[in-house]
Amino acid sequence: MNVEQNVLEVSGVEITKTLLVDLQKLSSYSGEPVAAVYADNLLRTMRFMRDKLPFDPYTEVVMALHDALAFQNRWIDYKASQYKGVYDLLTSLVNQETLNNSSVEDSILTLENLGFDTLPFGGSIDNSLDTNSDEE
């Protein structure tokens, strides 16, 4: 019973729900000094999720957002409406019964469409997928 309770306590859904609180606060205080408190807590929770659940599909989406926020402290540059968009996205994800690869990919594309650079450390989605056109 204890093992099951521990697994439930650190599920991707539960951690994602805790992220929603900080996202809501970050949206409310975007552009104000107090936003740093919520951004710090958000990034710490994201790293905790990465460490505890590295293969959870929610972690993949969350870490794409993490990279967009953490790289060069860009969390400062995003607007309240963008944080609201992420809040809505993550809310819809936690309400799904299961999260498959297609949902993960769609979610990361949604982050990009909201203006978050999910690949700030380099790399390109198009170049990594398009291998045939370079050979001809």
N, CA, C and O atoms as CSV, one atom per row, in Angstrom:
chain,resi,resn,atom,element,x,y,z
A,1,MET,N,N,0.817,-1.198,0.000
A,1,MET,CA,C,0.000,0.000,0.000
A,1,MET,C,C,0.862,1.264,0.000
A,1,MET,O,O,0.560,2.211,-0.726
A,2,ASN,N,N,1.929,1.295,0.801
A,2,ASN,CA,C,2.797,2.464,0.849
A,2,ASN,C,C,3.440,2.761,-0.503
A,2,ASN,O,O,3.549,3.918,-0.911
A,3,VAL,N,N,3.863,1.706,-1.189
A,3,VAL,CA,C,4.495,1.900,-2.493
A,3,VAL,C,C,3.502,2.529,-3.461
A,3,VAL,O,O,3.857,3.449,-4.196
A,4,GLU,N,N,2.278,2.051,-3.471
A,4,GLU,CA,C,1.259,2.618,-4.350
A,4,GLU,C,C,0.989,4.077,-4.002
A,4,GLU,O,O,0.816,4.902,-4.899
A,5,GLN,N,N,0.952,4.402,-2.726
A,5,GLN,CA,C,0.723,5.788,-2.332
A,5,GLN,C,C,1.868,6.678,-2.801
A,5,GLN,O,O,1.638,7.789,-3.279
A,6,ASN,N,N,3.103,6.193,-2.667
A,6,ASN,CA,C,4.255,6.978,-3.121
A,6,ASN,C,C,4.212,7.210,-4.620
A,6,ASN,O,O,4.511,8.307,-5.090
A,7,VAL,N,N,3.840,6.179,-5.373
A,7,VAL,CA,C,3.745,6.316,-6.828
A,7,VAL,C,C,2.678,7.354,-7.171
A,7,VAL,O,O,2.884,8.193,-8.048
A,8,LEU,N,N,1.554,7.298,-6.489
A,8,LEU,CA,C,0.494,8.268,-6.744
A,8,LEU,C,C,0.941,9.686,-6.416
A,8,LEU,O,O,0.586,10.632,-7.119
A,9,GLU,N,N,1.716,9.832,-5.352
A,9,GLU,CA,C,2.157,11.164,-4.933
A,9,GLU,C,C,3.080,11.816,-5.953
A,9,GLU,O,O,3.102,13.042,-6.063
A,10,VAL,N,N,3.836,11.031,-6.692
A,10,VAL,CA,C,4.759,11.613,-7.661
A,10,VAL,C,C,4.388,11.232,-9.097
A,10,VAL,O,O,5.263,10.935,-9.911
A,11,SER,N,N,3.103,11.242,-9.400
A,11,SER,CA,C,2.697,10.984,-10.777
A,11,SER,C,C,2.881,12.257,-11.600
A,11,SER,O,O,2.882,13.365,-11.063
A,12,GLY,N,N,3.033,12.082,-12.892
A,12,GLY,CA,C,3.175,13.234,-13.781
A,12,GLY,C,C,1.986,14.161,-13.698
A,12,GLY,O,O,2.138,15.381,-13.759
A,13,VAL,N,N,0.803,13.591,-13.560
A,13,VAL,CA,C,-0.407,14.408,-13.461
A,13,VAL,C,C,-0.373,15.255,-12.198
A,13,VAL,O,O,-0.669,16.449,-12.244
A,14,GLU,N,N,-0.014,14.646,-11.064
A,14,GLU,CA,C,-0.002,15.385,-9.799
A,14,GLU,C,C,1.029,16.506,-9.805
A,14,GLU,O,O,0.746,17.616,-9.355
A,15,ILE,N,N,2.213,16.222,-10.309
A,15,ILE,CA,C,3.236,17.267,-10.367
A,15,ILE,C,C,2.798,18.371,-11.318
A,15,ILE,O,O,2.985,19.553,-11.029
A,16,THR,N,N,2.216,17.992,-12.454
A,16,THR,CA,C,1.736,18.988,-13.410
A,16,THR,C,C,0.679,19.880,-12.769
A,16,THR,O,O,0.639,21.082,-13.029
A,17,LYS,N,N,-0.174,19.298,-11.936
A,17,LYS,CA,C,-1.186,20.104,-11.238
A,17,LYS,C,C,-0.532,21.128,-10.313
A,17,LYS,O,O,-1.034,22.244,-10.179
A,18,THR,N,N,0.579,20.766,-9.673
A,18,THR,CA,C,1.253,21.741,-8.806
A,18,THR,C,C,1.881,22.860,-9.648
A,18,THR,O,O,1.986,23.996,-9.187
A,19,LEU,N,N,2.293,22.542,-10.868
A,19,LEU,CA,C,2.839,23.567,-11.758
A,19,LEU,C,C,1.774,24.603,-12.116
A,19,LEU,O,O,2.075,25.781,-12.308
A,20,LEU,N,N,0.538,24.148,-12.201
A,20,LEU,CA,C,-0.549,25.049,-12.587
A,20,LEU,C,C,-0.698,26.210,-11.609
A,20,LEU,O,O,-1.004,27.329,-12.021
A,21,VAL,N,N,-0.487,25.958,-10.330
A,21,VAL,CA,C,-0.601,27.016,-9.317
A,21,VAL,C,C,0.433,28.105,-9.595
A,21,VAL,O,O,0.107,29.292,-9.592
A,22,ASP,N,N,1.672,27.700,-9.833
A,22,ASP,CA,C,2.724,28.692,-10.092
A,22,ASP,C,C,2.533,29.382,-11.439
A,22,ASP,O,O,2.833,30.568,-11.575
A,23,LEU,N,N,2.041,28.656,-12.426
A,23,LEU,CA,C,1.769,29.289,-13.724
A,23,LEU,C,C,0.691,30.362,-13.589
A,23,LEU,O,O,0.788,31.435,-14.184
A,24,GLN,N,N,-0.320,30.058,-12.810
A,24,GLN,CA,C,-1.388,31.037,-12.597
A,24,GLN,C,C,-0.837,32.286,-11.913
A,24,GLN,O,O,-1.170,33.407,-12.299
A,25,LYS,N,N,-0.001,32.093,-10.904
A,25,LYS,CA,C,0.606,33.231,-10.196
A,25,LYS,C,C,1.557,33.995,-11.118
A,25,LYS,O,O,1.591,35.226,-11.107
A,26,LEU,N,N,2.327,33.254,-11.912
A,26,LEU,CA,C,3.263,33.892,-12.840
A,26,LEU,C,C,2.510,34.728,-13.866
A,26,LEU,O,O,2.960,35.811,-14.242
A,27,SER,N,N,1.385,34.234,-14.309
A,27,SER,CA,C,0.553,34.987,-15.242
A,27,SER,C,C,0.028,36.258,-14.579
A,27,SER,O,O,0.026,37.329,-15.186
A,28,SER,N,N,-0.411,36.132,-13.347
A,28,SER,CA,C,-0.961,37.286,-12.621
A,28,SER,C,C,0.087,38.362,-12.357
A,28,SER,O,O,-0.217,39.554,-12.408
A,29,TYR,N,N,1.314,37.946,-12.076
A,29,TYR,CA,C,2.360,38.893,-11.687
A,29,TYR,C,C,3.430,39.095,-12.759
A,29,TYR,O,O,4.508,39.612,-12.469
A,30,SER,N,N,3.139,38.692,-13.984
A,30,SER,CA,C,4.095,38.840,-15.082
A,30,SER,C,C,4.561,40.292,-15.189
A,30,SER,O,O,3.752,41.220,-15.201
A,31,GLY,N,N,5.875,40.467,-15.264
A,31,GLY,CA,C,6.432,41.806,-15.376
A,31,GLY,C,C,6.699,42.490,-14.049
A,31,GLY,O,O,7.282,43.574,-14.020
A,32,GLU,N,N,6.283,41.875,-12.949
A,32,GLU,CA,C,6.510,42.453,-11.622
A,32,GLU,C,C,7.619,41.675,-10.914
A,32,GLU,O,O,7.821,40.493,-11.196
A,33,PRO,N,N,8.343,42.329,-9.994
A,33,PRO,CA,C,9.453,41.648,-9.310
A,33,PRO,C,C,9.057,40.349,-8.596
A,33,PRO,O,O,9.842,39.401,-8.570
A,34,VAL,N,N,7.857,40.292,-8.018
A,34,VAL,CA,C,7.436,39.102,-7.286
A,34,VAL,C,C,7.306,37.881,-8.215
A,34,VAL,O,O,7.283,36.747,-7.735
A,35,ALA,N,N,7.222,38.095,-9.505
A,35,ALA,CA,C,7.122,36.982,-10.457
A,35,ALA,C,C,8.333,36.053,-10.344
A,35,ALA,O,O,8.232,34.862,-10.637
A,36,ALA,N,N,9.468,36.594,-9.924
A,36,ALA,CA,C,10.683,35.779,-9.791
A,36,ALA,C,C,10.482,34.637,-8.796
A,36,ALA,O,O,11.025,33.550,-8.990
A,37,VAL,N,N,9.722,34.866,-7.752
A,37,VAL,CA,C,9.454,33.827,-6.748
A,37,VAL,C,C,8.711,32.664,-7.391
A,37,VAL,O,O,9.058,31.502,-7.178
A,38,TYR,N,N,7.694,32.980,-8.176
A,38,TYR,CA,C,6.887,31.940,-8.810
A,38,TYR,C,C,7.656,31.247,-9.931
A,38,TYR,O,O,7.521,30.039,-10.122
A,39,ALA,N,N,8.461,32.005,-10.671
A,39,ALA,CA,C,9.280,31.406,-11.728
A,39,ALA,C,C,10.297,30.439,-11.134
A,39,ALA,O,O,10.509,29.349,-11.665
A,40,ASP,N,N,10.923,30.842,-10.033
A,40,ASP,CA,C,11.897,29.979,-9.368
A,40,ASP,C,C,11.238,28.686,-8.896
A,40,ASP,O,O,11.775,27.599,-9.111
A,41,ASN,N,N,10.100,28.799,-8.266
A,41,ASN,CA,C,9.385,27.623,-7.780
A,41,ASN,C,C,8.959,26.729,-8.941
A,41,ASN,O,O,9.055,25.505,-8.857
A,42,LEU,N,N,8.492,27.339,-10.014
A,42,LEU,CA,C,8.076,26.602,-11.202
A,42,LEU,C,C,9.245,25.806,-11.787
A,42,LEU,O,O,9.102,24.620,-12.087
A,43,LEU,N,N,10.393,26.455,-11.947
A,43,LEU,CA,C,11.568,25.789,-12.521
A,43,LEU,C,C,12.073,24.676,-11.605
A,43,LEU,O,O,12.494,23.624,-12.086
A,44,ARG,N,N,12.036,24.898,-10.298
A,44,ARG,CA,C,12.463,23.848,-9.359
A,44,ARG,C,C,11.545,22.629,-9.440
A,44,ARG,O,O,12.013,21.491,-9.443
A,45,THR,N,N,10.255,22.870,-9.504
A,45,THR,CA,C,9.299,21.765,-9.603
A,45,THR,C,C,9.487,21.010,-10.912
A,45,THR,O,O,9.372,19.785,-10.950
A,46,MET,N,N,9.773,21.735,-11.975
A,46,MET,CA,C,10.016,21.094,-13.274
A,46,MET,C,C,11.250,20.186,-13.211
A,46,MET,O,O,11.237,19.077,-13.746
A,47,ARG,N,N,12.303,20.657,-12.562
A,47,ARG,CA,C,13.516,19.834,-12.439
A,47,ARG,C,C,13.271,18.624,-11.536
A,47,ARG,O,O,13.807,17.545,-11.788
A,48,PHE,N,N,12.470,18.797,-10.492
A,48,PHE,CA,C,12.089,17.682,-9.633
A,48,PHE,C,C,11.351,16.623,-10.464
A,48,PHE,O,O,11.599,15.425,-10.328
A,49,MET,N,N,10.456,17.084,-11.311
A,49,MET,CA,C,9.693,16.169,-12.171
A,49,MET,C,C,10.637,15.421,-13.111
A,49,MET,O,O,10.503,14.212,-13.304
A,50,ARG,N,N,11.581,16.138,-13.687
A,50,ARG,CA,C,12.567,15.511,-14.577
A,50,ARG,C,C,13.352,14.427,-13.847
A,50,ARG,O,O,13.581,13.347,-14.391
A,51,ASP,N,N,13.763,14.715,-12.615
A,51,ASP,CA,C,14.570,13.770,-11.843
A,51,ASP,C,C,13.769,12.560,-11.377
A,51,ASP,O,O,14.291,11.446,-11.360
A,52,LYS,N,N,12.501,12.765,-10.998
A,52,LYS,CA,C,11.684,11.680,-10.449
A,52,LYS,C,C,10.981,10.863,-11.526
A,52,LYS,O,O,10.778,9.661,-11.359
A,53,LEU,N,N,10.609,11.505,-12.627
A,53,LEU,CA,C,9.827,10.831,-13.664
A,53,LEU,C,C,10.404,11.118,-15.057
A,53,LEU,O,O,9.726,11.719,-15.890
A,54,PRO,N,N,11.642,10.695,-15.314
A,54,PRO,CA,C,12.295,11.077,-16.569
A,54,PRO,C,C,11.605,10.537,-17.826
A,54,PRO,O,O,11.781,11.099,-18.908
A,55,PHE,N,N,10.830,9.469,-17.705
A,55,PHE,CA,C,10.216,8.869,-18.888
A,55,PHE,C,C,8.718,9.103,-18.982
A,55,PHE,O,O,8.057,8.548,-19.860
A,56,ASP,N,N,8.182,9.909,-18.096
A,56,ASP,CA,C,6.755,10.227,-18.117
A,56,ASP,C,C,6.479,11.190,-19.280
A,56,ASP,O,O,7.234,12.143,-19.478
A,57,PRO,N,N,5.415,10.955,-20.045
A,57,PRO,CA,C,5.115,11.861,-21.174
A,57,PRO,C,C,4.867,13.303,-20.732
A,57,PRO,O,O,5.186,14.238,-21.468
A,58,TYR,N,N,4.300,13.492,-19.534
A,58,TYR,CA,C,4.106,14.862,-19.042
A,58,TYR,C,C,5.451,15.564,-18.859
A,58,TYR,O,O,5.571,16.766,-19.095
A,59,THR,N,N,6.458,14.802,-18.436
A,59,THR,CA,C,7.786,15.369,-18.207
A,59,THR,C,C,8.357,15.930,-19.503
A,59,THR,O,O,9.011,16.973,-19.492
A,60,GLU,N,N,8.118,15.252,-20.610
A,60,GLU,CA,C,8.645,15.726,-21.890
A,60,GLU,C,C,8.068,17.101,-22.241
A,60,GLU,O,O,8.800,17.989,-22.680
A,61,VAL,N,N,6.787,17.271,-22.053
A,61,VAL,CA,C,6.149,18.569,-22.322
A,61,VAL,C,C,6.663,19.619,-21.346
A,61,VAL,O,O,7.016,20.729,-21.742
A,62,VAL,N,N,6.701,19.259,-20.073
A,62,VAL,CA,C,7.138,20.196,-19.034
A,62,VAL,C,C,8.583,20.630,-19.262
A,62,VAL,O,O,8.914,21.799,-19.061
A,63,MET,N,N,9.444,19.708,-19.677
A,63,MET,CA,C,10.845,20.076,-19.879
A,63,MET,C,C,11.034,20.927,-21.133
A,63,MET,O,O,11.964,21.732,-21.193
A,64,ALA,N,N,10.185,20.766,-22.115
A,64,ALA,CA,C,10.238,21.664,-23.277
A,64,ALA,C,C,9.929,23.088,-22.818
A,64,ALA,O,O,10.580,24.041,-23.246
A,65,LEU,N,N,8.935,23.224,-21.947
A,65,LEU,CA,C,8.616,24.534,-21.377
A,65,LEU,C,C,9.747,25.019,-20.482
A,65,LEU,O,O,10.118,26.192,-20.523
A,66,HIS,N,N,10.293,24.119,-19.676
A,66,HIS,CA,C,11.408,24.479,-18.791
A,66,HIS,C,C,12.546,25.110,-19.588
A,66,HIS,O,O,13.060,26.165,-19.217
A,67,ASP,N,N,12.935,24.460,-20.683
A,67,ASP,CA,C,14.048,24.976,-21.479
A,67,ASP,C,C,13.735,26.370,-22.023
A,67,ASP,O,O,14.601,27.245,-22.050
A,68,ALA,N,N,12.493,26.566,-22.453
A,68,ALA,CA,C,12.097,27.876,-22.979
A,68,ALA,C,C,12.154,28.952,-21.894
A,68,ALA,O,O,12.497,30.100,-22.174
A,69,LEU,N,N,11.819,28.583,-20.667
A,69,LEU,CA,C,11.817,29.554,-19.566
A,69,LEU,C,C,13.206,29.783,-18.985
A,69,LEU,O,O,13.577,30.917,-18.681
A,70,ALA,N,N,13.971,28.711,-18.833
A,70,ALA,CA,C,15.248,28.784,-18.121
A,70,ALA,C,C,16.362,29.381,-18.969
A,70,ALA,O,O,17.232,30.071,-18.437
A,71,PHE,N,N,16.356,29.137,-20.256
A,71,PHE,CA,C,17.441,29.609,-21.116
A,71,PHE,C,C,17.531,31.131,-21.037
A,71,PHE,O,O,16.590,31.844,-21.382
A,72,GLN,N,N,18.687,31.611,-20.573
A,72,GLN,CA,C,18.961,33.040,-20.434
A,72,GLN,C,C,17.846,33.779,-19.670
A,72,GLN,O,O,17.540,34.936,-19.961
A,73,ASN,N,N,17.248,33.085,-18.689
A,73,ASN,CA,C,16.170,33.666,-17.881
A,73,ASN,C,C,15.052,34.284,-18.724
A,73,ASN,O,O,14.519,35.345,-18.397
A,74,ARG,N,N,14.716,33.604,-19.801
A,74,ARG,CA,C,13.687,34.157,-20.695
A,74,ARG,C,C,12.298,34.186,-20.081
A,74,ARG,O,O,11.390,34.796,-20.646
A,75,TRP,N,N,12.114,33.538,-18.938
A,75,TRP,CA,C,10.804,33.596,-18.283
A,75,TRP,C,C,10.392,35.047,-18.049
A,75,TRP,O,O,9.203,35.357,-17.971
A,76,ILE,N,N,11.380,35.930,-17.937
A,76,ILE,CA,C,11.118,37.358,-17.704
A,76,ILE,C,C,10.414,37.985,-18.909
A,76,ILE,O,O,9.593,38.889,-18.756
A,77,ASP,N,N,10.745,37.497,-20.110
A,77,ASP,CA,C,10.270,38.122,-21.348
A,77,ASP,C,C,8.869,37.704,-21.764
A,77,ASP,O,O,8.234,38.385,-22.569
A,78,TYR,N,N,8.381,36.591,-21.225
A,78,TYR,CA,C,7.064,36.114,-21.650
A,78,TYR,C,C,5.956,36.903,-20.975
A,78,TYR,O,O,6.111,37.401,-19.860
A,79,LYS,N,N,4.846,37.005,-21.670
A,79,LYS,CA,C,3.710,37.819,-21.230
A,79,LYS,C,C,2.677,36.969,-20.479
A,79,LYS,O,O,2.678,35.741,-20.557
A,80,ALA,N,N,1.808,37.658,-19.760
A,80,ALA,CA,C,0.742,36.996,-19.004
A,80,ALA,C,C,-0.120,36.118,-19.903
A,80,ALA,O,O,-0.512,35.021,-19.504
A,81,SER,N,N,-0.417,36.587,-21.108
A,81,SER,CA,C,-1.264,35.815,-22.027
A,81,SER,C,C,-0.583,34.500,-22.438
A,81,SER,O,O,-1.249,33.485,-22.645
A,82,GLN,N,N,0.747,34.532,-22.551
A,82,GLN,CA,C,1.476,33.305,-22.895
A,82,GLN,C,C,1.417,32.313,-21.739
A,82,GLN,O,O,1.217,31.117,-21.954
A,83,TYR,N,N,1.587,32.801,-20.524
A,83,TYR,CA,C,1.494,31.925,-19.361
A,83,TYR,C,C,0.077,31.363,-19.217
A,83,TYR,O,O,-0.103,30.214,-18.814
A,84,LYS,N,N,-0.914,32.173,-19.545
A,84,LYS,CA,C,-2.306,31.704,-19.510
A,84,LYS,C,C,-2.496,30.588,-20.536
A,84,LYS,O,O,-3.191,29.608,-20.268
A,85,GLY,N,N,-1.876,30.736,-21.717
A,85,GLY,CA,C,-1.955,29.699,-22.738
A,85,GLY,C,C,-1.344,28.391,-22.272
A,85,GLY,O,O,-1.887,27.318,-22.538
A,86,VAL,N,N,-0.202,28.473,-21.570
A,86,VAL,CA,C,0.445,27.274,-21.028
A,86,VAL,C,C,-0.440,26.666,-19.943
A,86,VAL,O,O,-0.591,25.446,-19.869
A,87,TYR,N,N,-1.013,27.506,-19.116
A,87,TYR,CA,C,-1.917,27.023,-18.069
A,87,TYR,C,C,-3.068,26.225,-18.698
A,87,TYR,O,O,-3.400,25.131,-18.241
A,88,ASP,N,N,-3.661,26.780,-19.737
A,88,ASP,CA,C,-4.772,26.103,-20.409
A,88,ASP,C,C,-4.316,24.789,-21.037
A,88,ASP,O,O,-5.022,23.783,-20.966
A,89,LEU,N,N,-3.139,24.802,-21.649
A,89,LEU,CA,C,-2.592,23.591,-22.265
A,89,LEU,C,C,-2.375,22.499,-21.219
A,89,LEU,O,O,-2.825,21.368,-21.402
A,90,LEU,N,N,-1.692,22.828,-20.134
A,90,LEU,CA,C,-1.414,21.822,-19.106
A,90,LEU,C,C,-2.698,21.346,-18.421
A,90,LEU,O,O,-2.807,20.181,-18.040
A,91,THR,N,N,-3.658,22.246,-18.268
A,91,THR,CA,C,-4.950,21.841,-17.703
A,91,THR,C,C,-5.614,20.804,-18.600
A,91,THR,O,O,-6.163,19.816,-18.111
A,92,SER,N,N,-5.566,21.024,-19.896
A,92,SER,CA,C,-6.178,20.049,-20.812
A,92,SER,C,C,-5.424,18.726,-20.783
A,92,SER,O,O,-6.034,17.667,-20.930
A,93,LEU,N,N,-4.102,18.768,-20.597
A,93,LEU,CA,C,-3.318,17.529,-20.546
A,93,LEU,C,C,-3.643,16.702,-19.306
A,93,LEU,O,O,-3.798,15.484,-19.401
A,94,VAL,N,N,-3.748,17.347,-18.146
A,94,VAL,CA,C,-4.007,16.583,-16.926
A,94,VAL,C,C,-5.418,16.006,-16.920
A,94,VAL,O,O,-5.706,15.084,-16.157
A,95,ASN,N,N,-6.295,16.537,-17.760
A,95,ASN,CA,C,-7.651,16.006,-17.842
A,95,ASN,C,C,-7.777,14.845,-18.829
A,95,ASN,O,O,-8.836,14.225,-18.924
A,96,GLN,N,N,-6.703,14.550,-19.564
A,96,GLN,CA,C,-6.717,13.403,-20.470
A,96,GLN,C,C,-6.427,12.138,-19.676
A,96,GLN,O,O,-5.665,12.158,-18.710
A,97,GLU,N,N,-7.049,11.030,-20.099
A,97,GLU,CA,C,-6.801,9.772,-19.406
A,97,GLU,C,C,-5.364,9.318,-19.585
A,97,GLU,O,O,-4.703,8.936,-18.619
A,98,THR,N,N,-4.889,9.360,-20.797
A,98,THR,CA,C,-3.500,8.989,-21.069
A,98,THR,C,C,-2.908,10.011,-22.017
A,98,THR,O,O,-3.622,10.675,-22.769
A,99,LEU,N,N,-1.599,10.124,-21.969
A,99,LEU,CA,C,-0.886,11.061,-22.828
A,99,LEU,C,C,0.008,10.241,-23.740
A,99,LEU,O,O,0.962,9.615,-23.279
A,100,ASN,N,N,-0.298,10.240,-25.049
A,100,ASN,CA,C,0.508,9.460,-25.990
A,100,ASN,C,C,1.504,10.367,-26.712
A,100,ASN,O,O,1.515,11.580,-26.507
A,101,ASN,N,N,2.336,9.763,-27.557
A,101,ASN,CA,C,3.377,10.531,-28.265
A,101,ASN,C,C,2.787,11.649,-29.108
A,101,ASN,O,O,3.355,12.738,-29.184
A,102,SER,N,N,1.671,11.392,-29.730
A,102,SER,CA,C,1.033,12.408,-30.561
A,102,SER,C,C,0.601,13.605,-29.718
A,102,SER,O,O,0.770,14.752,-30.131
A,103,SER,N,N,0.047,13.340,-28.543
A,103,SER,CA,C,-0.358,14.421,-27.634
A,103,SER,C,C,0.847,15.229,-27.168
A,103,SER,O,O,0.779,16.452,-27.051
A,104,VAL,N,N,1.951,14.534,-26.903
A,104,VAL,CA,C,3.184,15.212,-26.479
A,104,VAL,C,C,3.673,16.132,-27.592
A,104,VAL,O,O,3.987,17.297,-27.346
A,105,GLU,N,N,3.739,15.608,-28.820
A,105,GLU,CA,C,4.205,16.413,-29.956
A,105,GLU,C,C,3.288,17.609,-30.190
A,105,GLU,O,O,3.767,18.723,-30.404
A,106,ASP,N,N,1.973,17.389,-30.152
A,106,ASP,CA,C,1.018,18.485,-30.335
A,106,ASP,C,C,1.178,19.541,-29.250
A,106,ASP,O,O,1.082,20.738,-29.518
A,107,SER,N,N,1.424,19.090,-28.023
A,107,SER,CA,C,1.581,20.020,-26.902
A,107,SER,C,C,2.830,20.873,-27.070
A,107,SER,O,O,2.803,22.074,-26.804
A,108,ILE,N,N,3.919,20.259,-27.510
A,108,ILE,CA,C,5.156,21.023,-27.716
A,108,ILE,C,C,4.982,22.016,-28.860
A,108,ILE,O,O,5.487,23.136,-28.792
A,109,LEU,N,N,4.269,21.612,-29.908
A,109,LEU,CA,C,3.977,22.550,-31.001
A,109,LEU,C,C,3.092,23.700,-30.505
A,109,LEU,O,O,3.253,24.840,-30.941
A,110,THR,N,N,2.173,23.405,-29.607
A,110,THR,CA,C,1.338,24.456,-29.021
A,110,THR,C,C,2.203,25.446,-28.245
A,110,THR,O,O,1.995,26.657,-28.326
A,111,LEU,N,N,3.172,24.928,-27.495
A,111,LEU,CA,C,4.104,25.817,-26.780
A,111,LEU,C,C,4.825,26.729,-27.770
A,111,LEU,O,O,4.949,27.932,-27.541
A,112,GLU,N,N,5.295,26.149,-28.865
A,112,GLU,CA,C,5.975,26.946,-29.899
A,112,GLU,C,C,5.031,28.007,-30.462
A,112,GLU,O,O,5.424,29.160,-30.637
A,113,ASN,N,N,3.787,27.618,-30.747
A,113,ASN,CA,C,2.806,28.554,-31.294
A,113,ASN,C,C,2.467,29.674,-30.319
A,113,ASN,O,O,2.080,30.767,-30.730
A,114,LEU,N,N,2.615,29.398,-29.028
A,114,LEU,CA,C,2.405,30.430,-28.010
A,114,LEU,C,C,3.599,31.382,-27.910
A,114,LEU,O,O,3.540,32.395,-27.213
A,115,GLY,N,N,4.679,31.042,-28.613
A,115,GLY,CA,C,5.857,31.911,-28.613
A,115,GLY,C,C,6.999,31.433,-27.752
A,115,GLY,O,O,7.969,32.165,-27.557
A,116,PHE,N,N,6.911,30.211,-27.227
A,116,PHE,CA,C,7.978,29.665,-26.397
A,116,PHE,C,C,8.977,28.919,-27.285
A,116,PHE,O,O,8.590,28.069,-28.087
A,117,ASP,N,N,10.249,29.242,-27.137
A,117,ASP,CA,C,11.310,28.560,-27.884
A,117,ASP,C,C,11.683,27.303,-27.107
A,117,ASP,O,O,12.432,27.367,-26.133
A,118,THR,N,N,11.154,26.156,-27.544
A,118,THR,CA,C,11.369,24.912,-26.813
A,118,THR,C,C,12.692,24.246,-27.149
A,118,THR,O,O,13.052,23.240,-26.538
A,119,LEU,N,N,13.418,24.795,-28.111
A,119,LEU,CA,C,14.747,24.276,-28.450
A,119,LEU,C,C,15.792,25.393,-28.379
A,119,LEU,O,O,16.502,25.634,-29.356
A,120,PRO,N,N,15.894,26.079,-27.232
A,120,PRO,CA,C,16.786,27.236,-27.164
A,120,PRO,C,C,18.269,26.872,-27.178
A,120,PRO,O,O,19.116,27.723,-27.449
A,121,PHE,N,N,18.580,25.618,-26.887
A,121,PHE,CA,C,19.975,25.214,-26.794
A,121,PHE,C,C,20.523,24.724,-28.116
A,121,PHE,O,O,21.619,24.166,-28.164
A,122,GLY,N,N,19.775,24.923,-29.192
A,122,GLY,CA,C,20.228,24.503,-30.516
A,122,GLY,C,C,19.426,23.325,-31.022
A,122,GLY,O,O,18.686,22.678,-30.281
A,123,GLY,N,N,19.596,23.067,-32.305
A,123,GLY,CA,C,18.868,21.968,-32.930
A,123,GLY,C,C,17.678,22.508,-33.690
A,123,GLY,O,O,17.204,23.618,-33.447
A,124,SER,N,N,17.213,21.699,-34.609
A,124,SER,CA,C,16.082,22.109,-35.418
A,124,SER,C,C,15.199,20.904,-35.671
A,124,SER,O,O,15.680,19.838,-36.058
A,125,ILE,N,N,13.932,21.073,-35.457
A,125,ILE,CA,C,12.998,19.970,-35.682
A,125,ILE,C,C,12.987,19.590,-37.156
A,125,ILE,O,O,13.021,18.404,-37.487
A,126,ASP,N,N,12.940,20.575,-38.044
A,126,ASP,CA,C,12.843,20.289,-39.470
A,126,ASP,C,C,14.082,19.566,-39.996
A,126,ASP,O,O,13.951,18.578,-40.720
A,127,ASN,N,N,15.270,20.032,-39.651
A,127,ASN,CA,C,16.492,19.410,-40.155
A,127,ASN,C,C,16.667,17.991,-39.639
A,127,ASN,O,O,17.166,17.131,-40.364
A,128,SER,N,N,16.273,17.734,-38.421
A,128,SER,CA,C,16.462,16.402,-37.864
A,128,SER,C,C,15.485,15.403,-38.471
A,128,SER,O,O,15.771,14.206,-38.485
A,129,LEU,N,N,14.358,15.852,-38.967
A,129,LEU,CA,C,13.379,14.951,-39.557
A,129,LEU,C,C,13.536,14.811,-41.068
A,129,LEU,O,O,13.150,13.789,-41.635
A,130,ASP,N,N,14.086,15.807,-41.714
A,130,ASP,CA,C,14.162,15.824,-43.178
A,130,ASP,C,C,15.546,15.368,-43.625
A,130,ASP,O,O,16.415,16.196,-43.899
A,131,THR,N,N,15.756,14.046,-43.700
A,131,THR,CA,C,17.076,13.525,-44.051
A,131,THR,C,C,17.218,13.225,-45.534
A,131,THR,O,O,18.337,13.199,-46.048
A,132,ASN,N,N,16.119,12.998,-46.230
A,132,ASN,CA,C,16.203,12.614,-47.636
A,132,ASN,C,C,16.524,13.780,-48.562
A,132,ASN,O,O,17.262,13.589,-49.528
A,133,SER,N,N,16.019,14.941,-48.319
A,133,SER,CA,C,16.204,16.059,-49.238
A,133,SER,C,C,17.658,16.529,-49.280
A,133,SER,O,O,18.078,17.103,-50.286
A,134,ASP,N,N,18.432,16.307,-48.231
A,134,ASP,CA,C,19.829,16.717,-48.210
A,134,ASP,C,C,20.692,15.796,-49.064
A,134,ASP,O,O,21.739,16.204,-49.566
A,135,GLU,N,N,20.248,14.558,-49.226
A,135,GLU,CA,C,21.061,13.575,-49.951
A,135,GLU,C,C,20.952,13.726,-51.456
A,135,GLU,O,O,21.863,13.313,-52.174
A,136,GLU,N,N,19.868,14.305,-51.959
A,136,GLU,CA,C,19.680,14.381,-53.406
A,136,GLU,C,C,20.199,15.656,-53.978
A,136,GLU,O,O,20.113,15.870,-55.187
